[in-house]
Amino acid sequence: MDNHLVKVLLVDDDEDYFVLIGDWLNEVSAAKFQLEWVSTYSAAITAISQQQHDVYLFDYRLGSRNGLELLRESISIGCTAPIIMLTGIGEPKIDLEAMQAGAVDYLEKSLINSAILEKSLRYAIERKRSEQKIREQAALLDIATDAILVQDLQGKILFWNKGAEKLYGYCAAEAIGSFVSKLGDAEFAKEQELAKAVLLSSGAWQGELEQVSKDNNKVVVESRWTLVRDRTGQPTSILVVNTDITQKKQLEAQFLRAQRLESVGTLASGIAHDLNNVLTPILMSVQLLKIKFPEPQHQPLLKMLESNVKRGAALIKQVLSFARGIEGKKVTLQVRHLILEIEQIVRETFPKSIKFSSDIDSNLWTVSGDATQLHQVLMNLVVNALDAMPNGGTLKTTAKNINIDEHYARLHIDARVGAYITIAIADTGMGIAPETLTRIFEPFFTTKSLGAGTGLGLSTVLGIVKSHGGFIQVYSKVEQGTEFQIYLPAIQSTATQENSDFELPLGQGELILVVDDESAIREVTKVSLEIYNYKAITAADGKEAVALYTKHQAEIRVVLTDMMMPVMDGPTTIRTLQQINPNVKVIAVSGLSSSDKLAAAASSGVTNFLSKPFSAKELLQTLSSVLNAN
């Protein structure tokens, strides 16, 4: 402490203790204190509301009220000066409650002397000054995209900037006073302790941390910690700057998965080459043996041997198609005809328990491709769909034109800006578990029983699609179904693509409520809307959406909501919003075009839908249609 006058207010119903405290403060030579005293709860509130003191001393026992109540009420009316709680002998529970409620220190009355009192006052004032200095500095960074927070050495959050609000979903009022342990699990708590140990020894730490947001989504941050000390060099708090690298890590995972598949493909290609060398002489020898031994008793065995050699060769061909794509003659073709052929096969050969439907854009663009290979892709996917619905279900095929823009290309490593056609094959089968979904394109990986599948079907599909310059997306939910979306570059003139952006309908400053549990989708959609002259606010689940809509009902023109979310799903959210405003305009969004959630939304009167992934053009056109509807 410096030599400026420190104003102290004592709240205690014992005047003798006021005299005693005054005597102790007079013994302190390192600082000057001005002690004032009030004896009642109400007088204390009056004095504290005037905010004329540097530090407060609250006795716990104040007649019919107590110091904890006074502490909480003082903070609630805006008291920012440090508060020290004075307690009796053997009251550790009260001491702990006081610290949790916002006291900077507690002193046991029977142990206080001049030195102890001066040390506690010094600590309280220095700590408050440090916090204030950090707040002032962090206020300058409140516009930063990084999450900036300050925590004490026990992990209690003291400061929380706008970037932290955006990243984690907690507003400052929710975060301040709570502990950083809420941002992770037990493993995160261990990482915190290890990081803290390094910090206390070196003064700084940095590394990656996996955390969770308010809506329970995983957040990966590049975290940088700095130890904050008081003027005497004692550690007081930790300044934390967290940079969101969640999207970067997701793209890295996609890249590593692509590398892994490429490595497996290279290995498979080498093995296939060697196996072909082995099978070639066997097949030739079998054919020679059929001529040399034409007797009827030998022919069945030789035919069986020849058939199995050819089957092995066919498997190797599938491996090669995954590894480097089957080289075929590519011509300009209309995929609609292939889909219609598949539809005919399904209707004629699949069980009647499978209900089939298709929806093909009447102006579907053409692609440059090999008809035989693309036919194989579609057949593999519809057969997989059949296997996923042993008790029957619905199989739907859709094909439409799509212009992929930067909005979507940033979220998928294989996507490129430009014109595509997308073919979606959706079933209502058993779905794919998340841990299996990451491996379905690996060659020889299968969840089917022994002898029921080679594990090469989807790897072949991927190889063919990639050889056509396209990519695949898969959406699946256990017990609800799976949708494979095939993207193939369309034959579109560059001029047409460039001019299409100028035809996008612009907003007129309308406010759109975007509801999605995926933070990346929320933020990219919000940015896209703002670029095209809309305003946007976001919610991570239906419960938050209802709260925001209640608050901003007069301003919100359209609600854009995902169908599958935690806490409150899309259909429930729509019904709740309709109770608030029967005329609310809603656009329903889903990654599964055959989702029962979409059916529920439709039953609630929703007629506008978007399928993930959607481009900015699709979003803007749908919004324009909804806003201009009668």
C-alpha positions as CSV (number, residue, x, y, z in Angstrom):
1,M,0.0,0.0,0.0
2,D,1.1,3.6,-0.6
3,N,0.8,6.4,1.8
4,H,-2.6,7.7,0.7
5,L,-5.4,7.7,3.3
6,V,-7.3,4.4,3.4
7,K,-10.9,4.7,4.5
8,V,-12.2,1.7,6.4
9,L,-15.8,1.1,7.5
10,L,-16.4,-1.4,10.4
11,V,-19.8,-2.9,10.7
12,D,-20.1,-4.3,14.2
13,D,-22.7,-4.0,17.0
14,D,-20.0,-3.9,19.7
15,E,-18.6,-0.4,20.2
16,D,-15.7,-1.7,22.2
17,Y,-14.5,-3.6,19.2
18,F,-14.6,-0.4,17.2
19,V,-12.2,1.1,19.7
20,L,-9.9,-1.9,19.6
21,I,-9.7,-1.9,15.8
22,G,-8.9,1.8,15.9
23,D,-6.0,1.2,18.3
24,W,-4.6,-1.6,16.1
25,L,-4.8,0.6,13.0
26,N,-3.0,3.5,14.8
27,E,-0.1,1.1,15.5
28,V,0.5,0.7,11.7
29,S,3.2,2.9,10.5
30,A,3.3,1.8,6.8
31,A,-0.1,3.3,6.0
32,K,-2.7,5.8,7.2
33,F,-6.2,4.6,8.0
34,Q,-9.4,6.5,8.7
35,L,-11.8,4.2,10.6
36,E,-15.5,4.8,10.6
37,W,-18.1,2.6,12.4
38,V,-21.8,1.7,12.1
39,S,-23.5,-0.7,14.4
40,T,-26.6,-1.8,12.4
41,Y,-27.4,-3.6,9.2
42,S,-29.5,-0.7,7.8
43,A,-26.9,1.9,8.6
44,A,-24.3,-0.2,6.9
45,I,-26.4,-0.4,3.7
46,T,-26.9,3.3,3.7
47,A,-23.1,3.9,4.1
48,I,-22.1,1.3,1.6
49,S,-24.5,2.7,-1.1
50,Q,-22.6,6.0,-0.9
51,Q,-19.4,4.2,-2.0
52,Q,-17.0,6.4,0.1
53,H,-14.8,3.7,1.6
54,D,-11.8,1.7,0.4
55,V,-12.4,-1.4,2.4
56,Y,-15.1,-2.9,4.6
57,L,-14.9,-5.1,7.8
58,F,-18.2,-7.0,8.5
59,D,-18.8,-8.8,11.7
60,Y,-20.8,-12.0,11.1
61,R,-23.2,-11.4,14.0
62,L,-25.4,-8.3,13.5
63,G,-28.4,-8.8,15.7
64,S,-31.3,-10.4,13.8
65,R,-29.3,-10.3,10.5
66,N,-25.7,-11.5,9.7
67,G,-22.6,-10.5,7.9
68,L,-23.2,-13.0,5.0
69,E,-26.5,-11.4,4.2
70,L,-24.9,-7.9,4.3
71,L,-22.1,-9.2,2.0
72,R,-24.5,-10.5,-0.6
73,E,-26.7,-7.4,-0.5
74,S,-23.7,-5.1,-0.7
75,I,-22.4,-6.8,-3.9
76,S,-25.9,-6.7,-5.3
77,I,-26.2,-2.9,-5.0
78,G,-22.9,-2.4,-6.7
79,C,-20.2,-2.5,-4.0
80,T,-16.8,-3.1,-5.6
81,A,-14.6,-2.3,-2.7
82,P,-13.0,-5.3,-0.9
83,I,-14.9,-6.9,2.0
84,I,-13.3,-8.8,4.9
85,M,-15.5,-11.0,7.1
86,L,-14.9,-11.1,10.9
87,T,-16.0,-14.4,12.5
88,G,-15.9,-16.1,15.9
89,I,-13.9,-19.2,17.0
90,G,-14.4,-22.4,15.0
91,E,-16.7,-21.2,12.2
92,P,-14.9,-22.5,9.1
93,K,-18.2,-23.2,7.2
94,I,-19.1,-19.5,7.5
95,D,-15.6,-18.5,6.4
96,L,-15.9,-20.7,3.3
97,E,-19.4,-19.3,2.5
98,A,-18.1,-15.8,2.8
99,M,-15.3,-16.4,0.4
100,Q,-17.7,-18.0,-2.1
101,A,-20.1,-15.1,-1.8
102,G,-17.3,-12.6,-2.7
103,A,-15.3,-11.7,0.5
104,V,-11.6,-11.3,-0.2
105,D,-10.5,-12.5,3.2
106,Y,-11.8,-13.6,6.6
107,L,-10.3,-13.1,10.1
108,E,-11.0,-14.9,13.3
109,K,-11.7,-12.2,15.9
110,S,-9.8,-14.0,18.7
111,L,-6.6,-14.1,16.6
112,I,-6.5,-10.6,15.3
113,N,-3.7,-8.2,16.2
114,S,-2.3,-5.1,14.6
115,A,0.0,-7.0,12.2
116,I,-2.6,-9.5,11.1
117,L,-5.2,-6.8,10.5
118,E,-2.7,-4.7,8.5
119,K,-1.7,-7.7,6.4
120,S,-5.3,-8.5,5.6
121,L,-6.1,-4.9,4.7
122,R,-3.0,-4.7,2.5
123,Y,-3.9,-8.0,0.7
124,A,-7.5,-6.9,0.1
125,I,-6.6,-3.6,-1.3
126,E,-3.8,-4.9,-3.5
127,R,-6.0,-7.7,-4.8
128,K,-8.8,-5.3,-5.7
129,R,-6.3,-3.0,-7.5
130,S,-4.9,-5.9,-9.5
131,E,-8.4,-6.9,-10.5
132,Q,-9.3,-3.4,-11.4
133,K,-6.1,-3.0,-13.5
134,I,-6.8,-6.3,-15.3
135,R,-10.4,-5.2,-16.0
136,E,-9.2,-1.9,-17.5
137,Q,-6.7,-3.7,-19.7
138,A,-9.1,-6.4,-20.7
139,A,-11.8,-3.9,-21.6
140,L,-9.5,-2.7,-24.4
141,L,-9.5,-6.3,-25.6
142,D,-13.3,-6.8,-25.3
143,I,-13.7,-6.4,-29.1
144,A,-11.1,-9.2,-29.7
145,T,-12.4,-12.5,-31.1
146,D,-10.3,-14.4,-28.5
147,A,-11.9,-15.4,-25.2
148,I,-10.2,-13.5,-22.4
149,L,-10.8,-14.4,-18.7
150,V,-9.2,-13.8,-15.4
151,Q,-9.4,-16.4,-12.7
152,D,-8.0,-16.5,-9.1
153,L,-5.6,-19.2,-8.0
154,Q,-8.5,-21.4,-6.9
155,G,-10.0,-21.2,-10.4
156,K,-12.9,-18.8,-9.6
157,I,-13.6,-16.6,-12.6
158,L,-13.1,-12.8,-12.0
159,F,-13.4,-11.4,-15.5
160,W,-15.1,-12.7,-18.7
161,N,-15.0,-10.8,-22.0
162,K,-17.3,-10.7,-24.9
163,G,-15.1,-13.2,-26.8
164,A,-15.6,-15.7,-24.0
165,E,-19.3,-15.1,-24.1
166,K,-19.4,-15.9,-27.8
167,L,-17.1,-19.0,-27.5
168,Y,-18.6,-20.7,-24.5
169,G,-22.2,-19.4,-24.5
170,Y,-22.1,-18.1,-20.9
171,C,-22.8,-14.4,-20.4
172,A,-20.5,-12.5,-18.0
173,A,-23.1,-12.6,-15.2
174,E,-23.3,-16.4,-15.4
175,A,-19.5,-16.9,-15.6
176,I,-18.1,-14.4,-13.0
177,G,-18.0,-16.0,-9.6
178,S,-18.2,-19.5,-10.9
179,F,-15.3,-21.9,-11.4
180,V,-13.5,-22.7,-14.6
181,S,-14.0,-26.4,-13.9
182,K,-17.5,-25.9,-15.4
183,L,-15.8,-25.7,-18.8
184,G,-14.7,-29.3,-18.8
185,D,-14.8,-32.8,-17.4
186,A,-12.5,-34.6,-14.9
187,E,-9.8,-34.9,-17.5
188,F,-9.9,-31.2,-18.1
189,A,-9.5,-30.6,-14.3
190,K,-6.3,-32.7,-14.3
191,E,-5.0,-30.7,-17.3
192,Q,-5.8,-27.5,-15.4
193,E,-3.7,-28.6,-12.4
194,L,-0.7,-29.6,-14.5
195,A,-0.9,-26.3,-16.4
196,K,-1.2,-24.4,-13.1
197,A,1.9,-26.1,-11.7
198,V,4.0,-25.0,-14.8
199,L,2.5,-21.5,-14.5
200,L,3.5,-21.1,-10.8
201,S,7.0,-22.2,-11.5
202,S,7.7,-20.3,-14.8
203,G,5.1,-17.5,-14.8
204,A,3.5,-18.6,-18.1
205,W,1.9,-21.6,-19.8
206,Q,0.4,-22.4,-23.2
207,G,-1.1,-25.4,-24.9
208,E,-4.2,-26.9,-26.3
209,L,-7.2,-27.7,-24.1
210,E,-10.5,-29.5,-24.8
211,Q,-13.4,-27.8,-23.2
212,V,-17.2,-27.8,-23.4
213,S,-19.5,-24.9,-24.1
214,K,-22.8,-24.1,-22.3
215,D,-24.7,-26.2,-24.9
216,N,-22.3,-29.1,-24.2
217,N,-20.5,-28.9,-27.6
218,K,-16.8,-29.7,-27.6
219,V,-14.5,-26.6,-27.9
220,V,-10.8,-26.9,-28.6
221,V,-8.7,-23.8,-27.7
222,E,-5.1,-22.7,-28.0
223,S,-4.7,-21.4,-24.4
224,R,-2.2,-18.9,-23.1
225,W,-1.8,-18.3,-19.4
226,T,0.0,-15.4,-17.7
227,L,0.5,-15.2,-13.9
228,V,-0.5,-11.9,-12.4
229,R,1.4,-10.7,-9.3
230,D,0.9,-7.9,-6.8
231,R,3.5,-5.3,-6.0
232,T,5.3,-7.5,-3.6
233,G,5.6,-10.2,-6.2
234,Q,3.0,-12.5,-4.8
235,P,0.8,-14.4,-7.3
236,T,-2.8,-13.1,-7.2
237,S,-4.6,-14.3,-10.4
238,I,-4.2,-15.8,-13.8
239,L,-4.9,-14.0,-17.1
240,V,-6.1,-16.5,-19.7
241,V,-6.4,-15.9,-23.5
242,N,-8.1,-18.7,-25.4
243,T,-8.2,-18.9,-29.2
244,D,-10.9,-21.1,-30.7
245,I,-9.3,-23.7,-33.0
246,T,-12.3,-26.1,-33.0
247,Q,-12.9,-25.7,-36.7
248,K,-9.2,-25.9,-37.5
249,K,-9.0,-29.2,-35.5
250,Q,-12.0,-30.5,-37.4
251,L,-10.4,-29.8,-40.7
252,E,-7.1,-31.3,-39.5
253,A,-9.1,-34.5,-38.5
254,Q,-10.6,-34.6,-42.0
255,F,-7.2,-34.1,-43.5
256,L,-5.6,-36.8,-41.4
257,R,-8.5,-39.2,-42.2
258,A,-8.0,-38.5,-45.9
259,Q,-4.2,-39.2,-45.4
260,R,-5.0,-42.4,-43.6
261,L,-7.3,-43.5,-46.4
262,E,-4.7,-42.6,-48.9
263,S,-2.1,-44.6,-47.1
264,V,-4.4,-47.6,-46.8
265,G,-5.2,-47.1,-50.5
266,T,-1.5,-47.1,-51.4
267,L,-0.9,-50.3,-49.4
268,A,-4.1,-51.9,-50.9
269,S,-2.9,-50.9,-54.4
270,G,0.4,-52.6,-53.9
271,I,-1.2,-55.8,-52.5
272,A,-3.7,-55.8,-55.3
273,H,-1.0,-55.6,-57.9
274,D,0.8,-58.6,-56.3
275,L,-2.4,-60.6,-55.9
276,N,-3.2,-60.0,-59.6
277,N,0.2,-61.4,-60.4
278,V,-0.7,-64.5,-58.4
279,L,-4.2,-64.9,-59.8
280,T,-3.3,-64.4,-63.5
281,P,-1.4,-67.7,-63.9
282,I,-4.0,-69.5,-61.8
283,L,-6.8,-68.4,-64.0
284,M,-4.9,-69.2,-67.1
285,S,-4.0,-72.6,-65.8
286,V,-7.6,-73.4,-64.9
287,Q,-8.7,-72.6,-68.4
288,L,-6.0,-74.9,-69.8
289,L,-7.0,-77.6,-67.4
290,K,-10.6,-77.4,-68.6
291,I,-9.3,-78.1,-72.1
292,K,-6.9,-80.9,-71.0
293,F,-9.5,-82.6,-68.8
294,P,-12.8,-82.3,-70.7
295,E,-14.3,-85.3,-68.8
296,P,-17.6,-84.4,-67.1
297,Q,-16.4,-85.5,-63.7
298,H,-13.6,-82.8,-63.8
299,Q,-15.6,-79.9,-65.2
300,P,-17.6,-78.9,-62.0
301,L,-14.5,-78.6,-59.9
302,L,-12.6,-76.6,-62.6
303,K,-15.6,-74.3,-63.1
304,M,-15.8,-73.7,-59.3
305,L,-12.1,-72.9,-59.2
306,E,-12.4,-70.6,-62.2
307,S,-15.4,-68.8,-60.6
308,N,-13.6,-68.2,-57.4
309,V,-10.5,-66.9,-59.1
310,K,-12.7,-64.5,-61.0
311,R,-14.4,-63.5,-57.8
312,G,-11.0,-62.8,-56.3
313,A,-10.1,-60.7,-59.3
314,A,-13.3,-58.7,-59.0
315,L,-12.5,-58.0,-55.3
316,I,-9.0,-56.8,-56.3
317,K,-10.6,-54.5,-59.0
318,Q,-12.7,-53.0,-56.2
319,V,-9.6,-52.4,-54.1
320,L,-8.0,-50.6,-57.0
321,S,-11.0,-48.5,-57.6
322,F,-10.7,-47.3,-54.0
323,A,-6.9,-46.8,-54.3
324,R,-6.7,-44.8,-57.4
325,G,-10.2,-44.7,-59.0
326,I,-11.1,-46.9,-61.9
327,E,-10.0,-45.3,-65.1
328,G,-13.0,-45.0,-67.4
329,K,-14.1,-43.0,-70.4
330,K,-15.9,-39.9,-69.1
331,V,-18.6,-38.3,-71.3
332,T,-21.2,-35.7,-70.7
333,L,-24.1,-37.5,-69.1
334,Q,-27.4,-36.8,-67.4
335,V,-27.5,-38.5,-64.0
336,R,-31.3,-38.4,-64.0
337,H,-31.3,-41.4,-66.3
338,L,-29.1,-43.4,-64.0
339,I,-31.4,-42.6,-61.0
340,L,-34.4,-43.7,-63.0
341,E,-32.7,-47.0,-63.8
342,I,-31.9,-47.5,-60.1
343,E,-35.5,-46.7,-59.3
344,Q,-36.8,-49.3,-61.7
345,I,-34.4,-51.9,-60.1
346,V,-35.5,-51.1,-56.6
347,R,-39.2,-51.2,-57.4
348,E,-38.9,-54.6,-59.2
349,T,-36.5,-56.4,-56.9
350,F,-36.6,-54.9,-53.4
351,P,-39.1,-56.2,-50.9
352,K,-42.5,-54.5,-50.8
353,S,-41.8,-53.4,-47.2
354,I,-39.4,-50.9,-48.7
355,K,-41.3,-47.7,-49.8
356,F,-39.3,-45.9,-52.5
357,S,-39.7,-42.3,-53.6
358,S,-37.5,-39.9,-55.7
359,D,-37.3,-36.2,-56.2
360,I,-35.2,-35.1,-59.2
361,D,-34.7,-31.5,-60.2
362,S,-36.4,-31.0,-63.6
363,N,-33.5,-28.9,-64.7
364,L,-30.7,-31.1,-63.3
365,W,-27.3,-30.1,-64.7
366,T,-25.1,-32.6,-66.5
367,V,-21.8,-34.0,-65.3
368,S,-18.7,-35.4,-66.9
369,G,-18.5,-39.0,-65.8
370,D,-18.5,-42.7,-66.5
371,A,-22.0,-44.0,-66.5
372,T,-21.0,-47.6,-65.5
373,Q,-19.1,-46.4,-62.5
374,L,-21.7,-43.9,-61.3
375,H,-24.3,-46.7,-61.7
376,Q,-22.2,-48.8,-59.4
377,V,-22.0,-46.0,-56.8
378,L,-25.8,-45.7,-56.7
379,M,-26.4,-49.5,-56.6
380,N,-23.9,-49.9,-53.7
381,L,-25.7,-47.2,-51.7
382,V,-29.3,-48.4,-52.3
383,V,-28.2,-52.0,-51.5
384,N,-26.6,-50.7,-48.2
385,A,-29.9,-48.9,-47.5
386,L,-31.8,-52.1,-48.0
387,D,-29.5,-54.0,-45.6
388,A,-30.1,-51.2,-43.0
389,M,-33.9,-51.8,-43.1
390,P,-34.5,-55.6,-42.5
391,N,-38.0,-54.9,-41.3
392,G,-38.9,-52.4,-44.0
393,G,-38.8,-48.6,-44.2
394,T,-38.5,-45.7,-46.6
395,L,-35.8,-45.2,-49.2
396,K,-35.7,-41.8,-50.9
397,T,-33.5,-40.5,-53.7
398,T,-33.1,-36.8,-54.5
399,A,-31.0,-35.0,-57.0
400,K,-30.7,-31.2,-57.3
401,N,-28.4,-28.5,-58.5
402,I,-26.3,-26.6,-55.9
403,N,-23.7,-23.8,-56.1
404,I,-21.1,-24.3,-53.4
405,D,-19.8,-21.0,-52.1
406,E,-17.1,-20.1,-49.6
407,H,-19.6,-20.4,-46.8
408,Y,-19.7,-24.2,-47.2
409,A,-16.3,-24.8,-48.8
410,R,-14.6,-23.5,-45.6
411,L,-16.3,-26.3,-43.6
412,H,-15.3,-29.3,-45.8
413,I,-11.8,-30.1,-46.9
414,D,-12.8,-31.6,-50.2
415,A,-15.3,-29.0,-51.3
416,R,-14.5,-26.4,-53.9
417,V,-16.4,-23.2,-54.8
418,G,-18.5,-23.9,-58.0
419,A,-21.5,-25.7,-59.5
420,Y,-22.3,-29.2,-58.4
421,I,-25.2,-31.6,-58.5
422,T,-25.9,-33.5,-55.3
423,I,-27.5,-36.9,-55.2
424,A,-28.9,-37.9,-51.8
425,I,-29.9,-41.5,-50.8
426,A,-31.7,-41.5,-47.5
427,D,-33.1,-44.5,-45.5
428,T,-35.0,-44.8,-42.3
429,G,-32.9,-47.8,-41.1
430,M,-30.9,-48.6,-38.1
431,G,-28.4,-45.8,-38.5
432,I,-24.6,-45.8,-38.0
433,A,-23.0,-45.3,-34.6
434,P,-20.6,-42.3,-34.4
435,E,-17.6,-44.4,-33.6
436,T,-18.3,-46.5,-36.8
437,L,-19.1,-43.5,-39.0
438,T,-15.5,-42.4,-39.1
439,R,-14.3,-45.8,-40.5
440,I,-17.0,-46.7,-43.0
441,F,-14.9,-45.8,-46.1
442,E,-11.9,-47.8,-45.0
443,P,-11.4,-50.9,-47.3
444,F,-12.3,-54.2,-45.7
445,F,-14.0,-52.5,-42.8
446,T,-17.5,-53.9,-42.3
447,T,-20.1,-54.3,-39.6
448,K,-21.9,-57.1,-41.5
449,S,-21.6,-60.7,-40.4
450,L,-18.9,-63.0,-41.7
451,G,-19.5,-63.8,-45.4
452,A,-22.2,-61.1,-45.7
453,G,-19.9,-58.3,-47.0
454,T,-16.4,-57.7,-48.2
455,G,-16.0,-54.2,-46.7
456,L,-15.2,-52.8,-50.1
457,G,-18.5,-51.4,-51.2
458,L,-18.2,-47.9,-49.6
459,S,-14.4,-47.7,-50.3
460,T,-15.2,-48.3,-53.9
461,V,-17.9,-45.6,-53.9
462,L,-15.5,-43.1,-52.4
463,G,-12.8,-44.0,-55.0
464,I,-15.2,-43.5,-57.9
465,V,-16.6,-40.3,-56.6
466,K,-13.2,-38.8,-55.9
467,S,-12.0,-39.9,-59.4
468,H,-14.9,-37.8,-60.7
469,G,-13.7,-34.7,-58.7
470,G,-16.5,-35.0,-56.2
471,F,-16.9,-35.8,-52.5
472,I,-19.3,-37.5,-50.1
473,Q,-21.1,-36.4,-46.9
474,V,-22.8,-38.7,-44.5
475,Y,-25.5,-37.9,-41.9
476,S,-26.7,-40.6,-39.6
477,K,-28.5,-41.1,-36.3
478,V,-28.9,-44.4,-34.6
479,E,-32.4,-45.9,-35.0
480,Q,-33.4,-43.0,-37.2
481,G,-31.6,-43.5,-40.5
482,T,-28.7,-42.5,-42.7
483,E,-28.3,-40.2,-45.7
484,F,-25.4,-40.3,-48.1
485,Q,-24.9,-37.1,-50.2
486,I,-22.8,-37.4,-53.3
487,Y,-21.5,-34.2,-54.8
488,L,-20.3,-34.2,-58.4
489,P,-19.0,-31.2,-60.3
490,A,-21.6,-30.0,-62.8
491,I,-20.9,-28.8,-66.3
492,Q,-21.7,-25.1,-65.9
493,S,-20.2,-22.1,-67.7
494,T,-18.0,-19.8,-65.6
495,A,-20.0,-16.8,-66.7
496,T,-23.2,-18.3,-65.4
497,Q,-21.6,-18.9,-62.0
498,E,-20.2,-15.4,-61.8
499,N,-23.4,-13.7,-62.7
500,S,-25.5,-15.8,-60.3
501,D,-24.2,-13.9,-57.2
502,F,-25.5,-10.7,-58.5
503,E,-29.0,-12.2,-58.6
504,L,-29.0,-13.1,-54.9
505,P,-31.9,-11.4,-53.1
506,L,-30.6,-9.0,-50.5
507,G,-32.2,-8.3,-47.1
508,Q,-33.6,-5.1,-45.9
509,G,-32.1,-5.2,-42.4
510,E,-34.6,-7.9,-41.2
511,L,-33.7,-9.7,-38.0
512,I,-33.3,-13.5,-38.3
513,L,-33.1,-15.9,-35.3
514,V,-30.6,-18.7,-36.2
515,V,-31.0,-21.8,-34.0
516,D,-28.5,-24.6,-34.2
517,D,-26.4,-26.6,-31.7
518,E,-23.4,-26.6,-33.9
519,S,-21.4,-23.4,-33.2
520,A,-19.6,-23.4,-36.5
521,I,-23.0,-23.5,-38.4
522,R,-24.4,-20.7,-36.2
523,E,-21.5,-18.4,-36.8
524,V,-21.0,-19.0,-40.5
525,T,-24.8,-18.6,-41.1
526,K,-24.8,-15.4,-39.1
527,V,-21.9,-13.9,-41.0
528,S,-23.5,-14.9,-44.3
529,L,-26.8,-13.2,-43.4
530,E,-25.0,-10.0,-42.3
531,I,-23.0,-9.9,-45.5
532,Y,-26.3,-9.9,-47.5
533,N,-27.9,-7.1,-45.4
534,Y,-29.7,-9.1,-42.8
535,K,-29.3,-8.9,-39.0
536,A,-29.0,-12.1,-37.0
537,I,-29.0,-13.4,-33.5
538,T,-28.2,-16.9,-32.6
539,A,-29.3,-19.6,-30.1
540,A,-27.7,-22.9,-29.3
541,D,-30.9,-24.8,-28.5
542,G,-34.6,-24.5,-28.5
543,K,-34.8,-23.2,-24.9
544,E,-32.5,-20.3,-25.6
545,A,-34.4,-19.6,-28.9
546,V,-37.7,-19.3,-27.1
547,A,-36.1,-16.9,-24.5
548,L,-34.6,-14.8,-27.3
549,Y,-37.9,-14.8,-29.3
550,T,-39.9,-13.7,-26.3
551,K,-37.5,-10.8,-25.8
552,H,-37.2,-9.7,-29.4
553,Q,-40.6,-10.9,-30.8
554,A,-41.4,-7.6,-32.4
555,E,-38.1,-7.4,-34.3
556,I,-37.6,-11.1,-35.4
557,R,-39.0,-11.7,-38.9
558,V,-38.0,-15.3,-39.4
559,V,-36.7,-18.2,-37.3
560,L,-34.2,-20.6,-38.9
561,T,-34.0,-23.7,-36.7
562,D,-32.3,-27.0,-36.8
563,M,-34.5,-30.0,-36.2
564,M,-32.1,-32.2,-34.0
565,M,-30.8,-30.3,-30.9
566,P,-30.3,-31.1,-27.3
567,V,-32.4,-29.6,-24.5
568,M,-35.4,-28.8,-26.8
569,D,-35.5,-30.1,-30.3
570,G,-36.8,-28.4,-33.4
571,P,-40.4,-29.6,-33.5
572,T,-40.9,-28.7,-29.8
573,T,-39.3,-25.3,-30.4
574,I,-41.6,-24.6,-33.3
575,R,-44.7,-25.6,-31.3
576,T,-43.6,-23.4,-28.4
577,L,-42.9,-20.4,-30.7
578,Q,-46.3,-20.9,-32.3
579,Q,-47.9,-20.6,-28.8
580,I,-46.2,-17.3,-28.4
581,N,-47.0,-16.1,-31.9
582,P,-49.3,-18.3,-34.2
583,N,-48.0,-16.4,-37.2
584,V,-44.3,-16.9,-36.6
585,K,-42.4,-17.6,-39.8
586,V,-40.1,-20.7,-39.6
587,I,-37.6,-22.4,-41.8
588,A,-36.8,-25.9,-40.7
589,V,-33.2,-27.3,-41.3
590,S,-32.0,-30.9,-41.2
591,G,-29.1,-33.0,-42.3
592,L,-31.5,-35.9,-42.9
593,S,-34.1,-35.2,-45.6
594,S,-36.2,-38.1,-44.4
595,S,-36.1,-37.2,-40.8
596,D,-39.1,-37.7,-38.6
597,K,-38.3,-34.3,-37.1
598,L,-39.1,-32.7,-40.5
599,A,-42.3,-34.6,-40.7
600,A,-43.2,-33.3,-37.2
601,A,-42.3,-29.7,-38.3
602,A,-44.5,-30.2,-41.4
603,S,-47.4,-31.3,-39.2
604,S,-47.1,-28.1,-37.3
605,G,-47.7,-26.1,-40.5
606,V,-44.0,-25.4,-41.5
607,T,-43.7,-25.4,-45.3
608,N,-40.2,-24.1,-45.7
609,F,-37.2,-26.5,-45.4
610,L,-33.5,-26.4,-46.0
611,S,-31.2,-29.5,-46.2
612,K,-27.7,-29.4,-44.8
613,P,-25.3,-28.4,-46.2
614,F,-27.0,-25.4,-47.8
615,S,-25.3,-22.6,-49.7
616,A,-25.8,-18.9,-49.1
617,K,-27.8,-18.8,-52.3
618,E,-30.3,-21.4,-51.1
619,L,-30.5,-19.7,-47.7
620,L,-31.2,-16.3,-49.2
621,Q,-33.7,-17.5,-51.8
622,T,-35.6,-19.4,-49.1
623,L,-35.6,-16.4,-46.8
624,S,-36.8,-14.1,-49.6
625,S,-39.6,-16.6,-50.4
626,V,-40.7,-16.7,-46.7
627,L,-40.5,-12.9,-46.2
628,N,-42.4,-12.2,-49.4
629,A,-45.1,-14.8,-48.8
630,N,-48.6,-13.6,-48.0
